[in-house]
Every structure is written in structure tokens, then in C-alpha cells.
Amino acid sequence: MLLIRCLEKAMLIIVLWSLCSFLFLEGLPISKRSISEVQLMHNVREHKEMLDRQDWLQLKLNNIIIPSVNDSQKERKGKTNGPSVKRLRKGEGATWSFY
């Protein structure tokens, strides 16, 4: 009985010590990173940011309406000497948003 209590106390002490040691080591790296690992992580982050910017730009460019050659030729044939104003219908044209 005495032996069992001593073993239980020893196990409890070991478990508590291991939990405390893990809590202190949680924020610290186990080993220092080499310069090549740091450079690789930096390059990966830059590449991801570049892809995000390209995706954003592609979305914005999809909203731009580019007139085709046939549209410009039709406007030239029907053009008069006075200024012409083309009115956009609802949903036409680029949408503008400010951040």
C-alpha cells in the first residue's frame, strides 16, 4: 500500500513537471532556423502575396468593358458632326468601390 502511494506521487510529480515544462517551451522554438529556411519562408510569403494581388487585379480587370473593333466602326458610320452622349443602362459599365 505504501509502495503504491509512493508510485502515485512520483507519477503525479512527473506529469506535473512535464506539463509545466511544455508550457514554458510553448512560445520558444525548439531549435534555431537556418538562414535558408528563413529565406524560404520569406519567399513563400512574398509569392503568396503576389498571387493575391494578381487575383485582385484580375477581378478588377474583368469589370472593365473594352469596346470591340466592330463597335467602334459602327459608331463611326452613324456619327454626326455634333457631340454624342451614350447613356449606360443599369448594370452596364464598371462598378466603382472605395476602400
C-alpha atoms as an extended CHARMM CRD file, in Angstrom:
* protein
*
        99  EXT
         1         1  MET       CA              0.0000000000        0.0000000000        0.0000000000  PROA      1               0.0000000000
         2         2  LEU       CA              2.8080000000        2.3840000000        0.8970000000  PROA      2               0.0000000000
         3         3  LEU       CA              4.6010000000        1.4510000000       -2.3180000000  PROA      3               0.0000000000
         4         4  ILE       CA              1.5090000000        2.2260000000       -4.4150000000  PROA      4               0.0000000000
         5         5  ARG       CA              1.1410000000        5.6820000000       -2.8300000000  PROA      5               0.0000000000
         6         6  CYS       CA              4.8100000000        6.4560000000       -3.4500000000  PROA      6               0.0000000000
         7         7  LEU       CA              4.4440000000        5.4170000000       -7.1080000000  PROA      7               0.0000000000
         8         8  GLU       CA              1.3010000000        7.5390000000       -7.4800000000  PROA      8               0.0000000000
         9         9  LYS       CA              3.0600000000       10.5680000000       -6.0000000000  PROA      9               0.0000000000
        10        10  ALA       CA              6.0730000000       10.0050000000       -8.2440000000  PROA      10              0.0000000000
        11        11  MET       CA              3.8330000000        9.7230000000      -11.3360000000  PROA      11              0.0000000000
        12        12  LEU       CA              1.9410000000       12.8680000000      -10.3130000000  PROA      12              0.0000000000
        13        13  ILE       CA              5.2000000000       14.7860000000       -9.8940000000  PROA      13              0.0000000000
        14        14  ILE       CA              6.4700000000       13.6030000000      -13.2960000000  PROA      14              0.0000000000
        15        15  VAL       CA              3.2120000000       14.5450000000      -15.0340000000  PROA      15              0.0000000000
        16        16  LEU       CA              3.1020000000       17.9860000000      -13.4300000000  PROA      16              0.0000000000
        17        17  TRP       CA              6.7570000000       18.6370000000      -14.2470000000  PROA      17              0.0000000000
        18        18  SER       CA              6.2210000000       17.6450000000      -17.9000000000  PROA      18              0.0000000000
        19        19  LEU       CA              3.1420000000       19.8800000000      -18.1980000000  PROA      19              0.0000000000
        20        20  CYS       CA              4.9950000000       22.8400000000      -16.7130000000  PROA      20              0.0000000000
        21        21  SER       CA              7.9900000000       22.3400000000      -18.9810000000  PROA      21              0.0000000000
        22        22  PHE       CA              5.7420000000       22.2280000000      -22.0730000000  PROA      22              0.0000000000
        23        23  LEU       CA              4.0370000000       25.4470000000      -21.0180000000  PROA      23              0.0000000000
        24        24  PHE       CA              7.3560000000       27.2670000000      -20.7580000000  PROA      24              0.0000000000
        25        25  LEU       CA              8.5690000000       25.9220000000      -24.1120000000  PROA      25              0.0000000000
        26        26  GLU       CA              5.3370000000       26.6520000000      -25.9840000000  PROA      26              0.0000000000
        27        27  GLY       CA              6.3960000000       30.0090000000      -27.4270000000  PROA      27              0.0000000000
        28        28  LEU       CA             10.0540000000       29.1990000000      -27.9370000000  PROA      28              0.0000000000
        29        29  PRO       CA             11.3770000000       27.3720000000      -30.9770000000  PROA      29              0.0000000000
        30        30  ILE       CA             12.9720000000       24.0410000000      -30.2180000000  PROA      30              0.0000000000
        31        31  SER       CA             15.9210000000       24.8080000000      -32.4860000000  PROA      31              0.0000000000
        32        32  LYS       CA             17.0210000000       27.8940000000      -34.3490000000  PROA      32              0.0000000000
        33        33  ARG       CA             16.1710000000       28.0150000000      -38.0230000000  PROA      33              0.0000000000
        34        34  SER       CA             18.9090000000       28.1960000000      -40.5820000000  PROA      34              0.0000000000
        35        35  ILE       CA             19.1370000000       31.2050000000      -42.8600000000  PROA      35              0.0000000000
        36        36  SER       CA             17.9750000000       29.1740000000      -45.8520000000  PROA      36              0.0000000000
        37        37  GLU       CA             14.7800000000       28.1550000000      -44.0020000000  PROA      37              0.0000000000
        38        38  VAL       CA             14.0690000000       31.7710000000      -43.0890000000  PROA      38              0.0000000000
        39        39  GLN       CA             14.7060000000       32.8650000000      -46.6890000000  PROA      39              0.0000000000
        40        40  LEU       CA             12.4240000000       30.1140000000      -48.0000000000  PROA      40              0.0000000000
        41        41  MET       CA              9.5890000000       31.1640000000      -45.6820000000  PROA      41              0.0000000000
        42        42  HSD       CA             10.0890000000       34.7940000000      -46.7520000000  PROA      42              0.0000000000
        43        43  ASN       CA              9.9750000000       33.8390000000      -50.4440000000  PROA      43              0.0000000000
        44        44  VAL       CA              6.8520000000       31.7450000000      -49.9550000000  PROA      44              0.0000000000
        45        45  ARG       CA              5.0960000000       34.6530000000      -48.2030000000  PROA      45              0.0000000000
        46        46  GLU       CA              6.0760000000       37.0790000000      -50.9830000000  PROA      46              0.0000000000
        47        47  HSD       CA              4.8710000000       34.6300000000      -53.6430000000  PROA      47              0.0000000000
        48        48  LYS       CA              1.5250000000       34.2090000000      -51.8620000000  PROA      48              0.0000000000
        49        49  GLU       CA              1.0810000000       37.9920000000      -51.5920000000  PROA      49              0.0000000000
        50        50  MET       CA              1.9170000000       38.3760000000      -55.2950000000  PROA      50              0.0000000000
        51        51  LEU       CA             -0.7070000000       35.7630000000      -56.2240000000  PROA      51              0.0000000000
        52        52  ASP       CA             -3.2800000000       37.5320000000      -54.0470000000  PROA      52              0.0000000000
        53        53  ARG       CA             -2.5230000000       40.8530000000      -55.7820000000  PROA      53              0.0000000000
        54        54  GLN       CA             -2.7990000000       39.2230000000      -59.2160000000  PROA      54              0.0000000000
        55        55  ASP       CA             -6.1430000000       37.6550000000      -58.3160000000  PROA      55              0.0000000000
        56        56  TRP       CA             -7.4340000000       41.0010000000      -57.0710000000  PROA      56              0.0000000000
        57        57  LEU       CA             -6.2450000000       42.7710000000      -60.2150000000  PROA      57              0.0000000000
        58        58  GLN       CA             -7.7970000000       40.1110000000      -62.4420000000  PROA      58              0.0000000000
        59        59  LEU       CA            -11.1490000000       40.5790000000      -60.7010000000  PROA      59              0.0000000000
        60        60  LYS       CA            -10.9550000000       44.3390000000      -61.2040000000  PROA      60              0.0000000000
        61        61  LEU       CA             -9.9510000000       43.9430000000      -64.8710000000  PROA      61              0.0000000000
        62        62  ASN       CA            -12.9110000000       41.6330000000      -65.5030000000  PROA      62              0.0000000000
        63        63  ASN       CA            -15.2260000000       44.5370000000      -64.6540000000  PROA      63              0.0000000000
        64        64  ILE       CA            -13.7300000000       46.7870000000      -67.3500000000  PROA      64              0.0000000000
        65        65  ILE       CA            -15.6060000000       46.8210000000      -70.6690000000  PROA      65              0.0000000000
        66        66  ILE       CA            -13.3540000000       47.0660000000      -73.6960000000  PROA      66              0.0000000000
        67        67  PRO       CA            -15.1200000000       48.0710000000      -76.9230000000  PROA      67              0.0000000000
        68        68  SER       CA            -14.5030000000       45.7490000000      -79.8380000000  PROA      68              0.0000000000
        69        69  VAL       CA            -13.3750000000       46.8690000000      -83.3020000000  PROA      69              0.0000000000
        70        70  ASN       CA            -16.8750000000       46.3100000000      -84.7160000000  PROA      70              0.0000000000
        71        71  ASP       CA            -18.4320000000       48.6130000000      -82.1300000000  PROA      71              0.0000000000
        72        72  SER       CA            -16.0420000000       51.4300000000      -82.9850000000  PROA      72              0.0000000000
        73        73  GLN       CA            -16.7150000000       51.0290000000      -86.7080000000  PROA      73              0.0000000000
        74        74  LYS       CA            -20.4830000000       51.1610000000      -86.1210000000  PROA      74              0.0000000000
        75        75  GLU       CA            -20.1210000000       54.3720000000      -84.1320000000  PROA      75              0.0000000000
        76        76  ARG       CA            -18.0480000000       55.9770000000      -86.9020000000  PROA      76              0.0000000000
        77        77  LYS       CA            -20.6700000000       55.1880000000      -89.5520000000  PROA      77              0.0000000000
        78        78  GLY       CA            -23.5340000000       56.6490000000      -87.5600000000  PROA      78              0.0000000000
        79        79  LYS       CA            -21.5980000000       59.5780000000      -86.1730000000  PROA      79              0.0000000000
        80        80  THR       CA            -22.8320000000       63.0990000000      -86.7980000000  PROA      80              0.0000000000
        81        81  ASN       CA            -20.9250000000       66.3500000000      -86.5580000000  PROA      81              0.0000000000
        82        82  GLY       CA            -22.2910000000       67.1640000000      -83.0910000000  PROA      82              0.0000000000
        83        83  PRO       CA            -21.1720000000       65.5940000000      -79.8610000000  PROA      83              0.0000000000
        84        84  SER       CA            -22.8290000000       62.3110000000      -78.9670000000  PROA      84              0.0000000000
        85        85  VAL       CA            -23.6060000000       61.0710000000      -75.4980000000  PROA      85              0.0000000000
        86        86  LYS       CA            -24.1340000000       57.4020000000      -74.8000000000  PROA      86              0.0000000000
        87        87  ARG       CA            -26.2170000000       56.6470000000      -71.7530000000  PROA      87              0.0000000000
        88        88  LEU       CA            -25.4790000000       53.4820000000      -69.8020000000  PROA      88              0.0000000000
        89        89  ARG       CA            -28.2830000000       51.2540000000      -68.6780000000  PROA      89              0.0000000000
        90        90  LYS       CA            -28.4650000000       49.8480000000      -65.2010000000  PROA      90              0.0000000000
        91        91  GLY       CA            -25.7940000000       47.1590000000      -64.7550000000  PROA      91              0.0000000000
        92        92  GLU       CA            -23.5980000000       48.3770000000      -67.6140000000  PROA      92              0.0000000000
        93        93  GLY       CA            -20.1300000000       49.7550000000      -67.0890000000  PROA      93              0.0000000000
        94        94  ALA       CA            -17.5580000000       49.2280000000      -64.3990000000  PROA      94              0.0000000000
        95        95  THR       CA            -18.5660000000       49.2170000000      -60.7810000000  PROA      95              0.0000000000
        96        96  TRP       CA            -16.5910000000       51.5250000000      -58.5500000000  PROA      96              0.0000000000
        97        97  SER       CA            -15.9160000000       50.8100000000      -54.9360000000  PROA      97              0.0000000000
        98        98  PHE       CA            -13.7850000000       52.7310000000      -52.4900000000  PROA      98              0.0000000000
        99        99  TYR       CA            -11.9910000000       51.1080000000      -49.6040000000  PROA      99              0.0000000000
